[in-house]
């Protein structure tokens, strides 16, 4: 008995998942791509073939993906960001097939500032940090919150990359995004937290052998996953509505700088942005800003 169409779809999906597992992508991205591609293949399996095989013919590929985009918006009620994520996953799938990227326009996204903590959320987060019994975790949280470092930059810090004195402090990021170098000045809260960690670090396993600034309980340098778990736990202690990430703390730092009137060129330098347009996004209105604006137009009658 020959292979059925269902067998073919299942085989292609299994081969794609095996290929995807070997790609240099984060686990979250791989998980999202697997789900979105599976949904696309289910759609193809349930849709009559009209212009040829979308997994072999380039024109049929483009027509199928464009129709799936319309289907996602009209039937699945997907938001523009969700549609674009599906299209990115489908691009990846066709890369696996060796057919190139489908010719399909992305959805226009509403421009808004990157997600950062509100004033109330910042207060609850900092109180949770203050209550934490872990000196190391407090230093990590405040360095992210007040220094605006990326999680990978923080994990890449060595002890010698931090310079502290009674009145000054700085962190040297030797290999930031795009392998760029920058120096970040530390405020008094971050300096105090790091000073406390330096005193604590001396008694930790690996403190003599390892150059890494932040150590695990086993004496190795902290991984990005370990830092992410620390930040998430602090977010839970702060009773935040959504899971907290290191990236949200970075966004909060940059947003605070922009909204307190710091020069955009200076903020771009602190954040390690190569393009000033990236920094300008932080001056855009947030969803909360829009809500406040619309509530403010009420008229007494």
N, C-alpha and C positions, 0 to 999 in steps of 0.2 A: 504494500500500500504506500503511495507517495505521500510526501509531506503536504499538509494542508496549509492554507493561508495563515491560520492561527499559529501553526508550528513555526512558520517563517517569522511572524511578528515576535513570538516568544524567543526565538533564537537570536534575532537581531538585538532585542532588548537585553538579553543576558550577555551578549558579546559587548554591547556598549557599556554595561555596568562594570564588566571586568576591565575594560579599557579605561573607564573613568576612574576606577579605584587606583590606577597607577599615575594619574595626572597630578601635577604640583598645585593642587587646589586645597583650600581648607575643607574640613569635614562638613561644615555647615553648607558650603557651596556645593559639594558633591551630593549631599542629601537633597538639597533643593533641586539640583539638575536631574537627579534620578526621578524625583516625583513629577516634575514638569514634563520630562520626556515621556514618562509612562502615560501621562494624561494625553499628550499629543498622539502617541501611538494608538491609544484607545479610540481617539477621535478618528484617526485615519482608518482603523479597522471597521468603524461603523459608518464610514462615508463612502458612497459609491464612487468608483474611479471614473473620471470624466476626461481628464487630459493626459493620461498616462500614469506611470508608476512614480509617485513622489519621492521614492527612495532610489530612483535610478535616473529619471529624466529631470533636467534642470528647470524647464518651464513648469512641469507638473509640481516640482518642489516649491517654486515660488508661489504658484496659485494656491497650493494646499496650505502653506504657512499663512498667506494673506487671509484665506478663508477661516483658518483657525483663530487668527487674531480677531476677526469680526465675531466669530462664535464665542470667544472668550469674553468679549465686551457685552454682547447682546444676550447670550444665554447664561453664561457663568457669572455675569455681572461683575467681572473683574475690574479692579481699579487700574489706572494707567501704570503705576509702579509694578503691579502684579503682572500685567500684560508684558511689560518690558523684561521682567525676570523670566517669563516663559520664553520669550524670543531669544534671550541670551542662552538659555538652556538648549533651545532648538538649534541655535548656531553651533553650540558645542557638539551636539549630536551629529550634525551634518559635517562637522570637522572630522569626527570619527569615521563617517562614511566616505570621506575624501571628496565630497561634492562642493565644498566651499560654503560661504555664508549666503543664506537666502536673501533676495532683494526685497526687503520688507521694511517700511518706515517704522521707527519707534514712536511711541506715544509721547506727546509733549507733556512734561511734568510741571506742575505749579511750582514756582520758585519760592522757597522758604528757607529760613535759617536752619542749620543743622540742629538736631535735637539736643537740647541741653537741659540741665536741671533748673526748675523754677527757683525763685528766691526761698520759698517755703521748703522745697525739697533739699536745697543746699543746706539750710539750717538743720534739717533732720539728719542729713548725711553727716555733717560735721559733728553733730552731737553723738551720733553712733560711733564715729571715729574716736572721739574723745573718751567714750566709755569702753572702747576695746581694750582688753588686757594685754594684747599682743603689740609690743613696741615696734616690731618689724612691720606689721600690717598697717599701723598708724603712719609710719614713714612712707610706705608705698602709696597709701591713699592720698596723703597730703602732697607728695611729689607729683602724682598724676593730676590732682585737683589744682594745685598752685603753679605747677611747672608746665602743664600742657604737653607732657611727653606722650608719644605713642607707646603702646604696650611693649612692642618689640625693642624700642629704644631703651625703655626702663630695664628690661631683662638683659640688655647688652651692656649695661653699665658695670664698670669695675670700680673698686675702691678708689683707685687713683684718679678716676674721672670726677670726683667730688672734692671741692675745695671749700672749707668752712673756716670762718673766724667769728669773733664775737659780733661783728657788725655786718659782715658780708658773707656771701656764699654763691657758688655757681656750680653747674653741672655741665660737663662736656659730653655732647653727643657726637661720637666720632664717626658713626656710620648711620645716619638717618635715612629717610626715604630718598631713593636715588643716590645712595652712598654719600650724602651730603654731610658736612661738618657744621656744627653750630654750638654756641655756648648759651646756656639759659641761667639767668640770674635768679637766685632763690630769695623769697621773702622770709620774714622772721619766723613764721609758723613752720614753713618747710625746713628751715635751718635747724630749728629746735627739735623737730621730729627726727631729722637725720642724725643730729648730734646724739640723741638718745639711742638710736639704732647702732651707731658706731660703738658706743659703750657696751651695749648688749651683745653685739656681734662677736666680740672677743671671746665669749664663752661658748660659742656655737661650734658644732663639728664642722671641720673644713675651713675654719677661719684662718688658719696658718697656711694651708695649702692652696686654697681657692682665691682667685682675684675678684670673683664676682661680688658686686656690692650686696645683693640680696641672696641669702642662702636658704635652702630647705632644711628641714630637721635632720636630714641625712648627710648634710654637708655639701650638697651639690648646688650649683646655681639654679635659681628659680626659673621654671619654664613659663611661657605665656599662659598656658592652661592653668597653672597654679596661681598666677597673679589674677587671672580672670575669676577664679573661684573665690579668692580673697575679696575682690571687689563686689562680687555678687552677694557674698555673705553680709558684707557691710550694708549693701543696699536693702537686704531683707531686714537687718536690724533697724534700719531707718524707716521701715514700713513704706517703701516707695511703691507706687502703683505698678511699675514695670521693672523687669530685671535690669540691674545696673551693670554697665560695662565700663572698661577702662576708656574706651573711645568716647563715651558720654561724658566722662570726667574731663577729657581733653577738650571736647566741644564746649563744656561749661567754662573752662579756663579762658579759651579764646573769646567766647561770647562775652564774658565779664570784662575782658580787656577792651573789646570794641565798644561795648555799651557804656563804659565809663569814660569814653572819649580818647582812648589811646590812638595814636597815629597808625593808620593801616599799614604803612611800610614797616613800622616798628613791630606791629603785631605779626606781620608775615615773617619777619626775621625770627621772632621768638618761637613761633609755631613751626618754623621750617617749611613754609610754603614757598614753592618756586614761582607760582603765579599769583599776582595780586588779586586776580579775579576769585581765586579760592578763598582768600581772606574776606573779600567783599560780601560773600554769601552770609557771613555772620552778622552783617548789618541789616539783612532782610527781616521782614516781620515773621514772627512765629505764629503757630495756630492760636496760642493764648493771646497774642497781640490782636489778632483779627477778632476774637471773641470779645475782648474788652472794647474794641472800636465799635463793633456793632451794638453792643449793649449800651454804649454811650449815646446813641442817637434817639433814645426814648424821649418822647415829648409828653408833657403833662396836658391832659385834655378833660 
